[in-house]
Amino acid sequence: MLALVGVLGTGGLAAAKKPAIDRYTPLVMHVFAPPQWFRDTDGTYQLVYELELTNGIPAPVLATKLVVRDADGGKPLASLSGKQLTAAMSPLGNGGEATAEVAPAGVSVVWMEVPFESRKQIPAAIEHTLTVKTPPGLPVPRSITSTGGLSRVVQKAPVVVAPPVQGPGWVTAGSCCDGPHRRALQPVNGHLALGQRFAIDFNRGNSEGRWVIGNPDVNENWIFFGDPVLAVANGVVVAAVDKFPDQVPNHPKPVNLQEADGNHVIIRFGKGLYAGYAHLVPGSISVKVGDRVRAGEQIGRLGNSGSSSGPHLHFQVMSKPSLVDAEGLPFSFASFNLEGRIPPIGPNFEKEINSGAPIPVIPTGAGPRHDELPVGRDVVNFP
């Protein structure tokens, strides 16, 4: 039997026996940053945030049900349990592991996306009801339900920007909310930051749907390598780094934190608004710190430098002039055409791309879009 005295002290155990006053909650809830919303290409309003669960005992605790509620009145907004909850949870620092069990004295994150049909339905604040299962032999109930994770919700609409690339066939890989960017919490400068929360990796197929023609280990054989990269808004350049070589596709060398963005540009285009571009071609950056740029102006070319295994443009909007130490902010594109979506990405996806096989575009929901953010697998045309 695991004793909790060492964790709580005798005062903690005594407090746990008081009727209807103090309640033991093994998992403590905390919203990492105020939830923010955007509208996707299905017209759904997605509320995005992270719920941290800290296990305060030296025993594993299983989260079994999570209900998101409107903090004003307690109306249920969403509910996760079973496989859904497991898929949405991972240990802090290991976003690729799906598990609803929080390790002894560990921290896990629930990566939340709550859909709404209209903006009017988005609440001013949220809270959570969490049910957990504790191991046998502890002086606490086997099932505990608690309420916590109170947070205000950002009501401001996402900033509207121009596209960072142009033309047809752009696949918005890794866009919110099912790619690696979404779970890339970084422990930097003494705190956690998620600058990539709404980031997009832009890749492009030609008219046949091919991304690469010829040897996939050669950058120049990727059809979008060297494509122009454009300013998304009028602003001032606050960072312009152009000193890193391109990686060899499919054979990247390890890089440190200072090299991770590769050749990159950051533009300040409003108070607390920064546009970040990473992995540009060496020698292609045409701006310097202090330059004023206009929306649509070319600032560099799409490359494969830094922490990158193949040519692509990494683009994000954030709260500070750093692609890592900042909070990722939602944004939308003023106008684009949705061409459709590529099929779900399976284990052989990378092999198919490297073989030069065409990646089909399913024309689901194709048509003009305004003030929306393309999501993972969307294929868009920026005329």
C-alpha positions in Angstrom: 0.0 0.0 0.0 1.3 3.4 -1.0 1.3 5.9 1.9 0.5 9.5 1.2 1.8 10.9 4.5 5.1 11.6 2.9 3.4 13.7 0.2 0.8 15.4 2.2 2.0 15.3 5.8 -0.3 14.4 8.7 -2.1 17.7 8.3 -3.0 16.8 4.7 -4.5 13.4 5.8 -6.4 15.0 8.6 -7.7 17.7 6.2 -8.9 14.9 3.8 -11.2 13.5 6.5 -13.0 16.8 7.1 -16.6 16.4 5.8 -17.6 18.7 2.9 -14.8 21.2 3.4 -11.5 20.0 1.8 -11.5 17.6 -1.1 -8.5 15.7 -2.4 -7.9 16.3 -6.1 -4.9 14.2 -7.4 -4.8 16.0 -10.7 -4.6 19.8 -10.5 -5.9 21.6 -13.6 -4.4 24.7 -15.1 -5.0 26.4 -18.5 -1.6 27.1 -20.0 -2.6 30.3 -21.9 -6.0 32.0 -22.5 -7.9 30.0 -25.2 -8.0 31.6 -28.6 -10.2 30.9 -31.6 -10.2 30.8 -35.4 -12.5 29.8 -38.2 -11.5 26.8 -40.3 -12.4 26.0 -43.9 -15.5 24.1 -42.9 -16.8 27.3 -41.3 -16.3 25.9 -37.8 -15.1 28.1 -35.0 -12.3 26.3 -33.2 -11.4 27.3 -29.6 -7.8 26.2 -29.0 -5.9 25.9 -25.8 -3.9 23.6 -23.5 -5.0 22.1 -20.2 -2.1 21.1 -17.9 -2.8 18.3 -15.5 -0.3 18.0 -12.6 -0.3 14.8 -10.6 0.4 15.7 -7.0 0.9 12.1 -5.7 3.7 9.5 -6.3 1.2 7.1 -8.0 -0.3 7.0 -11.5 -3.7 8.6 -12.0 -6.0 7.9 -14.9 -8.1 10.7 -16.4 -11.4 9.1 -17.4 -13.7 12.0 -18.4 -13.2 15.7 -19.1 -16.1 18.1 -19.6 -15.5 21.7 -20.8 -18.1 24.1 -19.4 -19.2 27.7 -19.8 -18.0 29.3 -16.6 -21.0 31.5 -16.6 -23.8 29.0 -15.7 -21.9 25.7 -16.1 -23.4 24.7 -19.5 -21.4 21.8 -21.0 -19.6 22.7 -24.2 -17.6 19.6 -25.0 -16.9 16.2 -23.4 -13.9 13.8 -23.8 -13.6 10.3 -22.6 -12.3 6.9 -23.6 -10.2 6.9 -26.9 -11.0 10.5 -27.5 -9.5 11.7 -24.3 -6.5 9.4 -24.7 -5.8 10.7 -28.2 -6.0 14.3 -26.9 -3.5 13.8 -24.0 0.2 13.3 -23.7 2.9 13.7 -21.1 4.5 17.2 -21.0 7.6 17.1 -23.3 6.4 14.0 -25.3 3.5 15.2 -27.5 3.7 12.1 -29.6 2.7 9.7 -26.8 -1.1 9.4 -26.4 -2.1 8.3 -22.9 -4.7 9.4 -20.4 -2.6 8.2 -17.5 -0.6 10.8 -15.7 2.7 9.5 -14.3 3.5 9.6 -10.6 4.3 13.2 -9.7 4.1 14.0 -13.4 2.6 16.5 -15.7 0.4 15.9 -18.8 -1.3 18.1 -21.3 -4.8 17.9 -22.8 -4.5 19.5 -26.3 -7.9 21.1 -26.6 -9.9 22.1 -29.7 -13.5 22.9 -28.9 -15.7 23.5 -32.0 -18.6 26.0 -32.3 -21.0 26.6 -35.1 -20.9 30.4 -34.6 -18.8 33.0 -33.0 -21.7 34.0 -30.7 -21.5 30.6 -29.0 -17.9 31.1 -27.9 -18.0 31.8 -24.1 -16.4 34.6 -22.2 -14.7 32.1 -19.8 -14.4 28.3 -19.4 -13.9 25.8 -16.6 -13.5 22.0 -16.5 -15.0 19.1 -14.7 -12.5 16.2 -14.5 -13.1 12.7 -13.3 -10.1 10.5 -12.5 -9.4 7.0 -11.3 -6.8 6.4 -8.5 -4.9 3.2 -7.8 -6.2 0.8 -5.1 -4.9 1.0 -1.6 -4.8 4.8 -1.2 -6.8 6.7 1.5 -8.8 8.4 -1.2 -11.9 7.4 -3.3 -11.1 5.3 -6.3 -13.1 7.8 -8.5 -12.8 11.6 -7.9 -14.5 14.4 -9.8 -13.4 18.0 -9.4 -13.9 21.3 -11.1 -11.0 23.6 -12.1 -9.0 25.1 -14.9 -10.9 28.4 -14.9 -9.8 30.7 -17.7 -11.0 33.7 -19.6 -11.3 33.3 -23.4 -9.8 35.7 -25.8 -12.7 37.3 -27.7 -10.6 39.3 -30.3 -10.8 38.0 -33.8 -7.7 36.5 -35.4 -5.5 39.0 -37.3 -6.1 38.9 -41.1 -3.0 38.6 -43.2 -2.0 38.2 -46.9 -0.5 34.9 -48.0 3.3 34.2 -47.5 3.4 32.3 -50.8 1.5 32.5 -54.1 0.0 30.2 -56.7 -1.9 26.9 -56.7 -1.4 23.5 -55.0 -0.2 24.6 -51.6 -0.7 22.0 -48.9 -1.0 23.5 -45.4 0.7 20.6 -43.7 1.0 20.7 -39.9 -1.6 23.4 -39.6 -3.8 23.5 -36.5 -4.7 21.2 -35.0 -3.4 17.8 -35.7 0.3 18.2 -36.6 3.6 18.4 -34.7 3.4 22.2 -34.3 0.3 21.9 -32.1 2.2 20.0 -29.4 5.6 21.7 -29.6 5.7 23.3 -26.1 9.3 24.5 -25.7 11.1 24.9 -22.3 13.0 28.0 -23.1 14.4 30.9 -21.0 13.0 29.6 -17.8 9.4 28.9 -18.9 7.2 27.1 -21.4 6.2 28.6 -24.7 4.2 27.5 -27.7 5.0 29.8 -30.6 4.1 27.2 -33.2 0.5 26.7 -31.9 -1.0 27.8 -35.2 2.0 27.4 -37.5 1.8 26.1 -41.1 4.4 24.2 -43.1 3.7 25.1 -46.8 4.5 22.4 -49.4 3.2 22.4 -53.0 2.3 19.9 -55.6 2.4 20.5 -59.3 -0.6 20.1 -61.7 -0.2 16.4 -61.4 0.1 16.4 -57.6 3.8 15.6 -57.5 6.0 17.3 -54.9 9.3 16.0 -56.2 10.6 14.9 -59.7 13.8 12.9 -59.7 16.1 12.2 -56.8 14.3 13.3 -53.6 17.7 13.8 -51.9 18.3 16.9 -54.1 16.7 20.2 -53.0 16.3 21.5 -56.5 14.2 18.4 -57.5 11.4 19.5 -55.2 9.1 21.6 -57.4 8.5 24.3 -54.8 12.2 24.7 -53.7 13.2 28.4 -54.2 9.6 29.7 -54.6 9.2 33.3 -53.5 8.3 34.0 -49.9 6.3 37.2 -49.3 5.6 39.7 -46.6 2.0 39.0 -45.2 1.5 42.6 -44.0 3.0 46.1 -44.0 5.6 46.2 -41.2 9.2 46.4 -40.0 11.9 43.7 -40.2 13.1 42.9 -36.7 15.2 39.8 -37.5 16.9 38.7 -40.7 19.3 35.8 -40.4 21.0 34.4 -43.5 24.0 32.3 -42.7 23.0 28.6 -42.6 23.3 26.0 -45.3 20.4 24.0 -46.7 20.0 20.5 -45.3 20.1 17.5 -47.6 16.5 16.3 -48.0 15.8 13.1 -46.0 19.2 13.2 -44.4 19.2 16.2 -42.0 22.0 16.9 -39.7 21.2 17.6 -36.0 21.0 21.3 -35.1 21.0 23.3 -31.9 18.3 25.8 -30.8 20.1 28.8 -32.4 20.2 26.9 -35.8 16.7 25.4 -35.6 14.9 28.2 -37.6 17.6 28.2 -40.2 17.7 31.3 -42.4 14.7 33.2 -41.1 12.9 36.6 -41.1 10.6 38.1 -38.5 8.4 41.1 -39.3 6.6 43.3 -36.7 3.3 44.3 -38.2 1.4 45.5 -35.1 1.5 45.8 -31.3 2.3 42.3 -30.1 2.1 40.9 -33.7 5.0 39.3 -35.4 5.2 37.2 -38.5 7.9 34.5 -38.6 9.3 32.7 -41.7 11.8 29.8 -41.3 14.1 27.5 -43.3 14.8 30.0 -46.2 17.4 29.4 -48.9 20.8 30.7 -48.0 21.6 33.9 -49.8 18.0 34.5 -50.7 16.9 37.0 -47.9 16.4 40.4 -49.5 15.7 42.4 -46.4 17.6 43.5 -43.3 16.7 44.6 -39.8 15.0 48.0 -39.8 13.7 47.7 -43.4 10.0 48.6 -43.9 8.2 46.1 -46.1 4.8 46.0 -47.7 2.3 43.1 -48.0 3.2 41.0 -51.0 6.8 42.1 -51.2 9.3 39.3 -51.7 11.6 38.8 -48.6 13.3 35.5 -49.5 12.9 32.1 -51.0 11.6 28.8 -49.7 14.4 26.5 -48.6 15.5 23.7 -46.4 17.8 25.2 -43.8 17.8 24.7 -40.0 15.7 21.9 -38.4 14.2 20.7 -41.6 14.1 17.3 -43.3 12.9 18.6 -46.7 12.1 21.9 -48.5 9.1 23.8 -47.0 8.2 27.2 -45.6 7.4 27.3 -41.9 5.2 30.3 -41.2 3.6 31.5 -38.0 2.2 34.5 -36.2 3.4 35.1 -32.6 3.4 37.5 -29.7 7.1 38.3 -29.5 10.0 38.5 -32.0 11.0 34.9 -31.6 9.8 31.8 -33.3 10.4 29.8 -30.1 10.0 32.1 -27.1 6.5 33.5 -27.8 2.9 32.6 -27.8 1.5 31.4 -31.1 -1.4 33.5 -32.3 -4.3 32.6 -34.6 -4.5 34.3 -38.0 -6.6 34.1 -41.1 -6.0 34.8 -44.8 -8.1 37.5 -46.3 -8.8 35.6 -49.5 -7.9 32.2 -51.1 -9.4 29.4 -53.0 -9.7 26.0 -51.4 -8.9 23.3 -54.0 -9.7 20.4 -51.7 -7.8 18.1 -49.3 -5.2 15.4 -49.6 -6.1 12.0 -48.2 -5.3 11.2 -44.5 -1.5 11.0 -44.0 -0.5 7.4 -43.4 2.7 5.6 -42.5 3.8 5.5 -46.2 3.1 9.1 -47.0 6.7 10.2 -47.0 7.7 7.2 -49.1 5.0 8.1 -51.7 6.2 11.7 -51.9 9.8 10.7 -52.3 8.9 8.3 -55.0 7.4 11.1 -57.1 4.0 9.6 -56.9 1.2 12.1 -57.4 -0.7 13.0 -54.2 -4.4 13.2 -55.1 -6.4 16.2 -54.1 -10.0 15.4 -53.1 -12.1 18.4 -54.1 -14.2 18.3 -50.9 -15.6 21.8 -50.1 -13.7 23.4 -52.9 -14.4 27.1 -53.5 -13.5 30.7 -52.5 -12.7 31.4 -48.8 -12.4 34.6 -46.9 -11.0 35.3 -43.4 -10.3 31.6 -42.6 -7.3 29.5 -41.6 -6.6 26.5 -43.8 -6.1 23.4 -41.6 -4.0 20.2 -42.0 -4.3 18.5 -45.4 -6.1 21.5 -47.0 -4.9 22.4 -50.5 -5.2 26.1 -51.3 -4.6 28.5 -54.2 -3.3 32.0 -53.5 -4.0 33.8 -56.8 
